[in-house]
Amino acid sequence: MEVQAALERFREASSKISDYDTMKFPTALRVSLERYVIACLRRDNDSLSEAALQEISSLVPYSSAALRKLLLKKIFPLLTESLGQVRPEIIRARIREEIAIILQTSADEPEDSTLEAAKKGKKRRWSEQLKQLVFEYLKCASERSLLLRAIRANSEEPNPRPIATSLSETALRRSAYRELVGCWPEDKWLITSGELSRECSAYKKKYERGLLKEHGVDIEQFLVVVEKPVEKSGESNIVTALVPSDPAAELPSDTNQKQQPQS
């Protein structure tokens, strides 16, 4: 699903370019290429497959070999550096700004500004912007780890350098939560990793459902009702989960015949 959505975005972006420089990849397509390739790496266990590159090559006048070289030698290293330093710093700064806005909004309640109130576990309402920023921060950590593994897995060197991290997704999230906790002022709003995890998980589900709607997928077909008996009373407890009724289902692809560009 993620791959097909990213491919459609690249297809749309590439269709807007009429004059290609065959010696230079268009800057306007850089971001959509990155999103598509990251989605493919996630799906294909860090492998930059020839099939994935052929999909892009069929839309632009560059061979799959040229695209592979561009990605491994230039785009991946630059993007990895950005995801490791520049973007996280920017997002943390924006998170602090959003937290300040939320606190200022509730400043008319005297107890909100006291450490005692914070210790009592006073709940504060997260803004959608704050949820999105935390979600984006975790995406940075996950995608950087993914790219580091991909660089090594797809390296043509006989003995590629070891990657800087081998943390699992769970360990990466925990590490990111620890980094983010410092953005919250302790005397105003005590935050925990558990709260960060819950808010981020809820936002991720909303984000994924929005992605489905954006591409015209009927969300109801992905909702499966699961019935579980309650042990004590023997009654049925109805639980709904967002799972695909057909795991192999994909977004509808473009039915137009793809034109292969000249190498």
Secondary structure as a PSIPRED ss2 file (coil, helix, strand):
# PSIPRED VFORMAT (PSIPRED V4.0)

   1 M C   1.000  0.000  0.000
   2 E H   0.000  1.000  0.000
   3 V H   0.000  1.000  0.000
   4 Q H   0.000  1.000  0.000
   5 A H   0.000  1.000  0.000
   6 A H   0.000  1.000  0.000
   7 L H   0.000  1.000  0.000
   8 E H   0.000  1.000  0.000
   9 R H   0.000  1.000  0.000
  10 F H   0.000  1.000  0.000
  11 R H   0.000  1.000  0.000
  12 E H   0.000  1.000  0.000
  13 A H   0.000  1.000  0.000
  14 S H   0.000  1.000  0.000
  15 S C   1.000  0.000  0.000
  16 K C   1.000  0.000  0.000
  17 I C   1.000  0.000  0.000
  18 S C   1.000  0.000  0.000
  19 D C   1.000  0.000  0.000
  20 Y C   1.000  0.000  0.000
  21 D C   1.000  0.000  0.000
  22 T C   1.000  0.000  0.000
  23 M C   1.000  0.000  0.000
  24 K C   1.000  0.000  0.000
  25 F C   1.000  0.000  0.000
  26 P C   1.000  0.000  0.000
  27 T H   0.000  1.000  0.000
  28 A H   0.000  1.000  0.000
  29 L H   0.000  1.000  0.000
  30 R H   0.000  1.000  0.000
  31 V H   0.000  1.000  0.000
  32 S H   0.000  1.000  0.000
  33 L H   0.000  1.000  0.000
  34 E H   0.000  1.000  0.000
  35 R H   0.000  1.000  0.000
  36 Y H   0.000  1.000  0.000
  37 V H   0.000  1.000  0.000
  38 I H   0.000  1.000  0.000
  39 A H   0.000  1.000  0.000
  40 C H   0.000  1.000  0.000
  41 L H   0.000  1.000  0.000
  42 R H   0.000  1.000  0.000
  43 R H   0.000  1.000  0.000
  44 D C   1.000  0.000  0.000
  45 N C   1.000  0.000  0.000
  46 D C   1.000  0.000  0.000
  47 S C   1.000  0.000  0.000
  48 L C   1.000  0.000  0.000
  49 S C   1.000  0.000  0.000
  50 E H   0.000  1.000  0.000
  51 A H   0.000  1.000  0.000
  52 A H   0.000  1.000  0.000
  53 L H   0.000  1.000  0.000
  54 Q H   0.000  1.000  0.000
  55 E H   0.000  1.000  0.000
  56 I H   0.000  1.000  0.000
  57 S H   0.000  1.000  0.000
  58 S C   1.000  0.000  0.000
  59 L C   1.000  0.000  0.000
  60 V C   1.000  0.000  0.000
  61 P C   1.000  0.000  0.000
  62 Y C   1.000  0.000  0.000
  63 S C   1.000  0.000  0.000
  64 S H   0.000  1.000  0.000
  65 A H   0.000  1.000  0.000
  66 A H   0.000  1.000  0.000
  67 L H   0.000  1.000  0.000
  68 R H   0.000  1.000  0.000
  69 K H   0.000  1.000  0.000
  70 L H   0.000  1.000  0.000
  71 L H   0.000  1.000  0.000
  72 L H   0.000  1.000  0.000
  73 K H   0.000  1.000  0.000
  74 K H   0.000  1.000  0.000
  75 I H   0.000  1.000  0.000
  76 F H   0.000  1.000  0.000
  77 P H   0.000  1.000  0.000
  78 L H   0.000  1.000  0.000
  79 L H   0.000  1.000  0.000
  80 T H   0.000  1.000  0.000
  81 E H   0.000  1.000  0.000
  82 S H   0.000  1.000  0.000
  83 L H   0.000  1.000  0.000
  84 G H   0.000  1.000  0.000
  85 Q H   0.000  1.000  0.000
  86 V H   0.000  1.000  0.000
  87 R H   0.000  1.000  0.000
  88 P H   0.000  1.000  0.000
  89 E H   0.000  1.000  0.000
  90 I H   0.000  1.000  0.000
  91 I H   0.000  1.000  0.000
  92 R H   0.000  1.000  0.000
  93 A H   0.000  1.000  0.000
  94 R H   0.000  1.000  0.000
  95 I H   0.000  1.000  0.000
  96 R H   0.000  1.000  0.000
  97 E H   0.000  1.000  0.000
  98 E H   0.000  1.000  0.000
  99 I H   0.000  1.000  0.000
 100 A H   0.000  1.000  0.000
 101 I H   0.000  1.000  0.000
 102 I H   0.000  1.000  0.000
 103 L H   0.000  1.000  0.000
 104 Q H   0.000  1.000  0.000
 105 T H   0.000  1.000  0.000
 106 S C   1.000  0.000  0.000
 107 A C   1.000  0.000  0.000
 108 D C   1.000  0.000  0.000
 109 E C   1.000  0.000  0.000
 110 P H   0.000  1.000  0.000
 111 E H   0.000  1.000  0.000
 112 D H   0.000  1.000  0.000
 113 S H   0.000  1.000  0.000
 114 T C   1.000  0.000  0.000
 115 L H   0.000  1.000  0.000
 116 E H   0.000  1.000  0.000
 117 A H   0.000  1.000  0.000
 118 A H   0.000  1.000  0.000
 119 K H   0.000  1.000  0.000
 120 K C   1.000  0.000  0.000
 121 G C   1.000  0.000  0.000
 122 K C   1.000  0.000  0.000
 123 K C   1.000  0.000  0.000
 124 R C   1.000  0.000  0.000
 125 R C   1.000  0.000  0.000
 126 W C   1.000  0.000  0.000
 127 S C   1.000  0.000  0.000
 128 E H   0.000  1.000  0.000
 129 Q H   0.000  1.000  0.000
 130 L H   0.000  1.000  0.000
 131 K H   0.000  1.000  0.000
 132 Q H   0.000  1.000  0.000
 133 L H   0.000  1.000  0.000
 134 V H   0.000  1.000  0.000
 135 F H   0.000  1.000  0.000
 136 E H   0.000  1.000  0.000
 137 Y H   0.000  1.000  0.000
 138 L H   0.000  1.000  0.000
 139 K H   0.000  1.000  0.000
 140 C H   0.000  1.000  0.000
 141 A H   0.000  1.000  0.000
 142 S H   0.000  1.000  0.000
 143 E H   0.000  1.000  0.000
 144 R H   0.000  1.000  0.000
 145 S H   0.000  1.000  0.000
 146 L H   0.000  1.000  0.000
 147 L H   0.000  1.000  0.000
 148 L H   0.000  1.000  0.000
 149 R H   0.000  1.000  0.000
 150 A H   0.000  1.000  0.000
 151 I H   0.000  1.000  0.000
 152 R H   0.000  1.000  0.000
 153 A H   0.000  1.000  0.000
 154 N C   1.000  0.000  0.000
 155 S C   1.000  0.000  0.000
 156 E C   1.000  0.000  0.000
 157 E C   1.000  0.000  0.000
 158 P C   1.000  0.000  0.000
 159 N C   1.000  0.000  0.000
 160 P C   1.000  0.000  0.000
 161 R C   1.000  0.000  0.000
 162 P C   1.000  0.000  0.000
 163 I C   1.000  0.000  0.000
 164 A C   1.000  0.000  0.000
 165 T C   1.000  0.000  0.000
 166 S C   1.000  0.000  0.000
 167 L C   1.000  0.000  0.000
 168 S C   1.000  0.000  0.000
 169 E H   0.000  1.000  0.000
 170 T H   0.000  1.000  0.000
 171 A H   0.000  1.000  0.000
 172 L H   0.000  1.000  0.000
 173 R H   0.000  1.000  0.000
 174 R H   0.000  1.000  0.000
 175 S H   0.000  1.000  0.000
 176 A H   0.000  1.000  0.000
 177 Y H   0.000  1.000  0.000
 178 R H   0.000  1.000  0.000
 179 E H   0.000  1.000  0.000
 180 L H   0.000  1.000  0.000
 181 V H   0.000  1.000  0.000
 182 G C   1.000  0.000  0.000
 183 C C   1.000  0.000  0.000
 184 W C   1.000  0.000  0.000
 185 P C   1.000  0.000  0.000
 186 E C   1.000  0.000  0.000
 187 D C   1.000  0.000  0.000
 188 K C   1.000  0.000  0.000
 189 W C   1.000  0.000  0.000
 190 L C   1.000  0.000  0.000
 191 I C   1.000  0.000  0.000
 192 T C   1.000  0.000  0.000
 193 S H   0.000  1.000  0.000
 194 G H   0.000  1.000  0.000
 195 E H   0.000  1.000  0.000
 196 L H   0.000  1.000  0.000
 197 S H   0.000  1.000  0.000
 198 R H   0.000  1.000  0.000
 199 E H   0.000  1.000  0.000
 200 C H   0.000  1.000  0.000
 201 S H   0.000  1.000  0.000
 202 A H   0.000  1.000  0.000
 203 Y H   0.000  1.000  0.000
 204 K H   0.000  1.000  0.000
 205 K H   0.000  1.000  0.000
 206 K H   0.000  1.000  0.000
 207 Y H   0.000  1.000  0.000
 208 E H   0.000  1.000  0.000
 209 R H   0.000  1.000  0.000
 210 G H   0.000  1.000  0.000
 211 L H   0.000  1.000  0.000
 212 L H   0.000  1.000  0.000
 213 K H   0.000  1.000  0.000
 214 E H   0.000  1.000  0.000
 215 H C   1.000  0.000  0.000
 216 G C   1.000  0.000  0.000
 217 V C   1.000  0.000  0.000
 218 D C   1.000  0.000  0.000
 219 I H   0.000  1.000  0.000
 220 E H   0.000  1.000  0.000
 221 Q H   0.000  1.000  0.000
 222 F H   0.000  1.000  0.000
 223 L E   0.000  0.000  1.000
 224 V E   0.000  0.000  1.000
 225 V E   0.000  0.000  1.000
 226 V E   0.000  0.000  1.000
 227 E E   0.000  0.000  1.000
 228 K E   0.000  0.000  1.000
 229 P E   0.000  0.000  1.000
 230 V C   1.000  0.000  0.000
 231 E C   1.000  0.000  0.000
 232 K C   1.000  0.000  0.000
 233 S C   1.000  0.000  0.000
 234 G C   1.000  0.000  0.000
 235 E C   1.000  0.000  0.000
 236 S E   0.000  0.000  1.000
 237 N E   0.000  0.000  1.000
 238 I E   0.000  0.000  1.000
 239 V E   0.000  0.000  1.000
 240 T E   0.000  0.000  1.000
 241 A E   0.000  0.000  1.000
 242 L E   0.000  0.000  1.000
 243 V C   1.000  0.000  0.000
 244 P C   1.000  0.000  0.000
 245 S C   1.000  0.000  0.000
 246 D C   1.000  0.000  0.000
 247 P C   1.000  0.000  0.000
 248 A C   1.000  0.000  0.000
 249 A C   1.000  0.000  0.000
 250 E C   1.000  0.000  0.000
 251 L C   1.000  0.000  0.000
 252 P C   1.000  0.000  0.000
 253 S C   1.000  0.000  0.000
 254 D C   1.000  0.000  0.000
 255 T C   1.000  0.000  0.000
 256 N C   1.000  0.000  0.000
 257 Q C   1.000  0.000  0.000
 258 K C   1.000  0.000  0.000
 259 Q C   1.000  0.000  0.000
 260 Q C   1.000  0.000  0.000
 261 P C   1.000  0.000  0.000
 262 Q C   1.000  0.000  0.000
 263 S C   1.000  0.000  0.000
